[in-house]
């Protein structure tokens, strides 16, 4: 398993665990996060943390089933079923 694959799998596990701080710590201080289909940009680690806290307030039993995962350079692709 590559480091990038390990990071993506850990991120999804942390999301399922509901830990907004741990999720935000994957990002740099000046990161820009955009979740589709919502589309708006969230800028900075602390803003990302607040956004994740808000999302996790309604997504209290999230689970991610990875069907396929591939790594190409700095990009990780996932095909998955998200249960909210």
LODORO-314306 format. One record per residue: residue number from 1; x, y, z of N, C-alpha, C in turn; residue in one letter. Coordinates in steps of 0.02 Angstrom, whole numbers, always signed. Layout:
BEGIN
<nr: NUM, n_x: X, n_y: Y, n_z: Z, ca_x: X, ca_y: Y, ca_z: Z, c_x: X, c_y: Y, c_z: Z, rest: A> $
...
This chain:
BEGIN
<nr: 1, n_x: +43, n_y: -59, n_z: +0, ca_x: +0, ca_y: +0, ca_z: +0, c_x: +45, c_y: +62, c_z: +0, rest: X> $
<nr: 2, n_x: +31, n_y: +109, n_z: -44, ca_x: +71, ca_y: +170, ca_z: -48, c_x: +54, c_y: +217, c_z: +10, rest: X> $
<nr: 3, n_x: +99, n_y: +265, n_z: +24, ca_x: +85, ca_y: +315, ca_z: +76, c_x: +22, c_y: +354, c_z: +60, rest: X> $
<nr: 4, n_x: +12, n_y: +371, n_z: -3, ca_x: -47, ca_y: +410, ca_z: -23, c_x: -111, c_y: +371, c_z: -11, rest: X> $
<nr: 5, n_x: -110, n_y: +307, n_z: -28, ca_x: -168, ca_y: +264, ca_z: -16, c_x: -182, c_y: +259, c_z: +59, rest: X> $
<nr: 6, n_x: -130, n_y: +251, n_z: +98, ca_x: -136, ca_y: +246, ca_z: +171, c_x: -168, c_y: +309, c_z: +199, rest: X> $
<nr: 7, n_x: -147, n_y: +367, n_z: +174, ca_x: -174, ca_y: +432, ca_z: +197, c_x: -248, c_y: +437, c_z: +181, rest: X> $
<nr: 8, n_x: -267, n_y: +420, n_z: +120, ca_x: -338, ca_y: +425, ca_z: +100, c_x: -380, c_y: +377, c_z: +142, rest: X> $
<nr: 9, n_x: -357, n_y: +317, n_z: +152, ca_x: -395, ca_y: +268, ca_z: +193, c_x: -401, c_y: +293, c_z: +265, rest: X> $
<nr: 10, n_x: -348, n_y: +322, n_z: +292, ca_x: -349, ca_y: +349, ca_z: +360, c_x: -397, c_y: +408, c_z: +365, rest: X> $
<nr: 11, n_x: -396, n_y: +452, n_z: +314, ca_x: -441, ca_y: +510, ca_z: +313, c_x: -513, c_y: +487, c_z: +316, rest: X> $
<nr: 12, n_x: -531, n_y: +438, n_z: +275, ca_x: -600, ca_y: +414, ca_z: +274, c_x: -619, c_y: +381, c_z: +340, rest: X> $
<nr: 13, n_x: -572, n_y: +345, n_z: +370, ca_x: -584, ca_y: +315, ca_z: +436, c_x: -594, c_y: +369, c_z: +489, rest: X> $
<nr: 14, n_x: -554, n_y: +422, n_z: +486, ca_x: -561, ca_y: +477, ca_z: +534, c_x: -628, c_y: +513, c_z: +524, rest: X> $
<nr: 15, n_x: -650, n_y: +518, n_z: +462, ca_x: -716, ca_y: +549, ca_z: +448, c_x: -770, c_y: +507, c_z: +481, rest: X> $
<nr: 16, n_x: -766, n_y: +441, n_z: +472, ca_x: -816, ca_y: +396, ca_z: +502, c_x: -814, c_y: +401, c_z: +578, rest: X> $
<nr: 17, n_x: -756, n_y: +415, n_z: +607, ca_x: -749, ca_y: +421, ca_z: +679, c_x: -775, c_y: +489, c_z: +704, rest: X> $
<nr: 18, n_x: -786, n_y: +537, n_z: +659, ca_x: -814, ca_y: +601, ca_z: +678, c_x: -766, c_y: +649, c_z: +710, rest: X> $
<nr: 19, n_x: -702, n_y: +645, n_z: +694, ca_x: -651, ca_y: +687, ca_z: +726, c_x: -631, c_y: +745, c_z: +680, rest: X> $
<nr: 20, n_x: -666, n_y: +802, n_z: +687, ca_x: -654, ca_y: +859, ca_z: +643, c_x: -583, c_y: +887, c_z: +650, rest: X> $
<nr: 21, n_x: -555, n_y: +887, n_z: +710, ca_x: -487, ca_y: +913, ca_z: +720, c_x: -437, c_y: +869, c_z: +684, rest: X> $
<nr: 22, n_x: -444, n_y: +804, n_z: +691, ca_x: -398, ca_y: +758, ca_z: +657, c_x: -403, c_y: +766, c_z: +581, rest: X> $
<nr: 23, n_x: -464, n_y: +775, n_z: +556, ca_x: -474, ca_y: +785, ca_z: +484, c_x: -440, c_y: +849, c_z: +461, rest: X> $
<nr: 24, n_x: -448, n_y: +903, n_z: +498, ca_x: -419, ca_y: +967, ca_z: +479, c_x: -343, c_y: +963, c_z: +480, rest: X> $
<nr: 25, n_x: -315, n_y: +921, n_z: +523, ca_x: -242, ca_y: +915, ca_z: +527, c_x: -210, c_y: +884, c_z: +466, rest: X> $
<nr: 26, n_x: -250, n_y: +856, n_z: +421, ca_x: -223, ca_y: +831, ca_z: +357, c_x: -205, c_y: +888, c_z: +310, rest: X> $
<nr: 27, n_x: -229, n_y: +949, n_z: +326, ca_x: -221, ca_y: +1006, ca_z: +281, c_x: -169, c_y: +1055, c_z: +307, rest: X> $
<nr: 28, n_x: -138, n_y: +1092, n_z: +260, ca_x: -90, ca_y: +1144, ca_z: +279, c_x: -128, c_y: +1206, c_z: +302, rest: X> $
<nr: 29, n_x: -93, n_y: +1252, n_z: +334, ca_x: -124, ca_y: +1314, ca_z: +359, c_x: -157, c_y: +1354, c_z: +303, rest: X> $
<nr: 30, n_x: -130, n_y: +1350, n_z: +242, ca_x: -157, ca_y: +1390, ca_z: +187, c_x: -195, c_y: +1348, c_z: +136, rest: X> $
<nr: 31, n_x: -219, n_y: +1290, n_z: +156, ca_x: -255, ca_y: +1245, ca_z: +111, c_x: -320, c_y: +1275, c_z: +87, rest: X> $
<nr: 32, n_x: -342, n_y: +1253, n_z: +29, ca_x: -408, ca_y: +1270, ca_z: +2, c_x: -444, c_y: +1203, c_z: -8, rest: X> $
<nr: 33, n_x: -502, n_y: +1196, n_z: +24, ca_x: -541, ca_y: +1134, ca_z: +20, c_x: -606, c_y: +1148, c_z: -17, rest: X> $
<nr: 34, n_x: -624, n_y: +1104, n_z: -62, ca_x: -686, ca_y: +1111, ca_z: -99, c_x: -718, c_y: +1042, c_z: -104, rest: X> $
<nr: 35, n_x: -779, n_y: +1036, n_z: -76, ca_x: -815, ca_y: +973, ca_z: -78, c_x: -871, c_y: +978, c_z: -130, rest: X> $
<nr: 36, n_x: -870, n_y: +931, n_z: -175, ca_x: -923, ca_y: +928, ca_z: -225, c_x: -981, c_y: +886, c_z: -198, rest: X> $
<nr: 37, n_x: -1042, n_y: +900, n_z: -214, ca_x: -1066, ca_y: +948, ca_z: -264, c_x: -1077, c_y: +1018, c_z: -236, rest: X> $
<nr: 38, n_x: -1062, n_y: +1028, n_z: -171, ca_x: -1074, ca_y: +1093, ca_z: -140, c_x: -1037, c_y: +1148, c_z: -176, rest: X> $
<nr: 39, n_x: -974, n_y: +1138, n_z: -189, ca_x: -936, ca_y: +1182, ca_z: -232, c_x: -902, c_y: +1242, c_z: -201, rest: X> $
<nr: 40, n_x: -925, n_y: +1266, n_z: -143, ca_x: -892, ca_y: +1326, ca_z: -115, c_x: -824, c_y: +1307, c_z: -86, rest: X> $
<nr: 41, n_x: -779, n_y: +1356, n_z: -87, ca_x: -711, ca_y: +1346, ca_z: -62, c_x: -706, c_y: +1365, c_z: +11, rest: X> $
<nr: 42, n_x: -670, n_y: +1325, n_z: +49, ca_x: -656, ca_y: +1340, ca_z: +118, c_x: -580, c_y: +1349, c_z: +122, rest: X> $
<nr: 43, n_x: -558, n_y: +1407, n_z: +149, ca_x: -487, ca_y: +1424, ca_z: +148, c_x: -457, c_y: +1425, c_z: +218, rest: X> $
<nr: 44, n_x: -402, n_y: +1388, n_z: +225, ca_x: -365, ca_y: +1387, ca_z: +288, c_x: -386, c_y: +1329, c_z: +333, rest: X> $
<nr: 45, n_x: -336, n_y: +1302, n_z: +369, ca_x: -348, ca_y: +1243, ca_z: +412, c_x: -403, c_y: +1255, c_z: +463, rest: X> $
<nr: 46, n_x: -404, n_y: +1312, n_z: +496, ca_x: -455, ca_y: +1324, ca_z: +548, c_x: -525, c_y: +1330, c_z: +518, rest: X> $
<nr: 47, n_x: -531, n_y: +1361, n_z: +460, ca_x: -596, ca_y: +1365, ca_z: +426, c_x: -618, c_y: +1296, c_z: +404, rest: X> $
<nr: 48, n_x: -571, n_y: +1256, n_z: +381, ca_x: -587, ca_y: +1187, ca_z: +361, c_x: -610, c_y: +1148, c_z: +422, rest: X> $
<nr: 49, n_x: -577, n_y: +1158, n_z: +479, ca_x: -598, ca_y: +1125, ca_z: +541, c_x: -670, c_y: +1143, c_z: +559, rest: X> $
<nr: 50, n_x: -687, n_y: +1207, n_z: +556, ca_x: -755, ca_y: +1229, ca_z: +571, c_x: -805, c_y: +1199, c_z: +522, rest: X> $
<nr: 51, n_x: -787, n_y: +1197, n_z: +458, ca_x: -831, ca_y: +1168, ca_z: +407, c_x: -843, c_y: +1094, c_z: +421, rest: X> $
<nr: 52, n_x: -790, n_y: +1058, n_z: +438, ca_x: -797, ca_y: +987, ca_z: +453, c_x: -839, c_y: +976, c_z: +516, rest: X> $
<nr: 53, n_x: -831, n_y: +1019, n_z: +567, ca_x: -872, ca_y: +1013, ca_z: +627, c_x: -946, c_y: +1020, c_z: +609, rest: X> $
<nr: 54, n_x: -961, n_y: +1069, n_z: +566, ca_x: -1031, ca_y: +1079, ca_z: +545, c_x: -1057, c_y: +1018, c_z: +507, rest: X> $
<nr: 55, n_x: -1017, n_y: +992, n_z: +461, ca_x: -1039, ca_y: +933, ca_z: +423, c_x: -1049, c_y: +873, c_z: +469, rest: X> $
<nr: 56, n_x: -1004, n_y: +864, n_z: +516, ca_x: -1009, ca_y: +806, ca_z: +560, c_x: -1066, c_y: +812, c_z: +610, rest: X> $
<nr: 57, n_x: -1093, n_y: +872, n_z: +619, ca_x: -1149, ca_y: +881, ca_z: +665, c_x: -1213, c_y: +847, c_z: +638, rest: X> $
<nr: 58, n_x: -1218, n_y: +841, n_z: +573, ca_x: -1276, ca_y: +807, ca_z: +544, c_x: -1258, c_y: +738, c_z: +516, rest: X> $
<nr: 59, n_x: -1195, n_y: +726, n_z: +506, ca_x: -1172, ca_y: +663, ca_z: +478, c_x: -1140, c_y: +623, c_z: +534, rest: X> $
<nr: 60, n_x: -1182, n_y: +599, n_z: +580, ca_x: -1156, ca_y: +567, ca_z: +640, c_x: -1143, c_y: +492, c_z: +632, rest: X> $
<nr: 61, n_x: -1165, n_y: +463, n_z: +578, ca_x: -1155, ca_y: +391, ca_z: +567, c_x: -1131, c_y: +379, c_z: +496, rest: X> $
<nr: 62, n_x: -1081, n_y: +415, n_z: +475, ca_x: -1055, ca_y: +410, ca_z: +407, c_x: -1010, c_y: +348, c_z: +400, rest: X> $
<nr: 63, n_x: -1015, n_y: +317, n_z: +343, ca_x: -971, ca_y: +259, ca_z: +328, c_x: -954, c_y: +260, c_z: +254, rest: X> $
<nr: 64, n_x: -893, n_y: +239, n_z: +238, ca_x: -869, ca_y: +240, ca_z: +170, c_x: -845, c_y: +170, c_z: +151, rest: X> $
<nr: 65, n_x: -874, n_y: +144, n_z: +98, ca_x: -853, ca_y: +79, ca_z: +73, c_x: -813, c_y: +90, c_z: +9, rest: X> $
<nr: 66, n_x: -749, n_y: +77, n_z: +11, ca_x: -707, ca_y: +86, ca_z: -48, c_x: -715, c_y: +26, c_z: -94, rest: X> $
<nr: 67, n_x: -736, n_y: +40, n_z: -155, ca_x: -745, ca_y: -11, ca_z: -206, c_x: -679, c_y: -20, c_z: -244, rest: X> $
<nr: 68, n_x: -649, n_y: +37, n_z: -263, ca_x: -585, ca_y: +35, ca_z: -299, c_x: -545, c_y: +97, c_z: -279, rest: X> $
<nr: 69, n_x: -480, n_y: +91, n_z: -280, ca_x: -436, ca_y: +146, ca_z: -263, c_x: -374, c_y: +140, c_z: -306, rest: X> $
<nr: 70, n_x: -353, n_y: +197, n_z: -336, ca_x: -293, ca_y: +198, ca_z: -378, c_x: -253, c_y: +261, c_z: -363, rest: X> $
<nr: 71, n_x: -188, n_y: +255, n_z: -369, ca_x: -143, ca_y: +311, ca_z: -359, c_x: -105, c_y: +324, c_z: -424, rest: X> $
<nr: 72, n_x: -104, n_y: +388, n_z: -445, ca_x: -66, ca_y: +408, ca_z: -503, c_x: -29, c_y: +473, c_z: -486, rest: X> $
<nr: 73, n_x: +35, n_y: +469, n_z: -474, ca_x: +73, ca_y: +528, ca_z: -454, c_x: +48, c_y: +554, c_z: -388, rest: X> $
<nr: 74, n_x: +27, n_y: +617, n_z: -386, ca_x: +1, ca_y: +648, ca_z: -325, c_x: -75, c_y: +643, c_z: -318, rest: X> $
<nr: 75, n_x: -107, n_y: +606, n_z: -363, ca_x: -180, ca_y: +601, ca_z: -364, c_x: -202, c_y: +532, c_z: -341, rest: X> $
<nr: 76, n_x: -252, n_y: +530, n_z: -297, ca_x: -283, ca_y: +467, ca_z: -276, c_x: -355, c_y: +469, c_z: -298, rest: X> $
<nr: 77, n_x: -375, n_y: +417, n_z: -333, ca_x: -444, ca_y: +410, ca_z: -357, c_x: -479, c_y: +358, c_z: -313, rest: X> $
<nr: 78, n_x: -540, n_y: +373, n_z: -293, ca_x: -579, ca_y: +322, ca_z: -257, c_x: -647, c_y: +314, c_z: -291, rest: X> $
<nr: 79, n_x: -668, n_y: +252, n_z: -296, ca_x: -737, ca_y: +236, ca_z: -312, c_x: -764, c_y: +207, c_z: -248, rest: X> $
<nr: 80, n_x: -817, n_y: +237, n_z: -222, ca_x: -841, ca_y: +214, ca_z: -157, c_x: -916, c_y: +226, c_z: -149, rest: X> $
<nr: 81, n_x: -943, n_y: +193, n_z: -100, ca_x: -1012, ca_y: +204, ca_z: -80, c_x: -1009, c_y: +241, c_z: -13, rest: X> $
<nr: 82, n_x: -1039, n_y: +301, n_z: -11, ca_x: -1041, ca_y: +341, ca_z: +50, c_x: -1110, c_y: +332, c_z: +81, rest: X> $
<nr: 83, n_x: -1111, n_y: +311, n_z: +143, ca_x: -1174, ca_y: +303, ca_z: +180, c_x: -1178, c_y: +358, c_z: +233, rest: X> $
<nr: 84, n_x: -1231, n_y: +397, n_z: +228, ca_x: -1239, ca_y: +453, ca_z: +273, c_x: -1301, c_y: +444, c_z: +316, rest: X> $
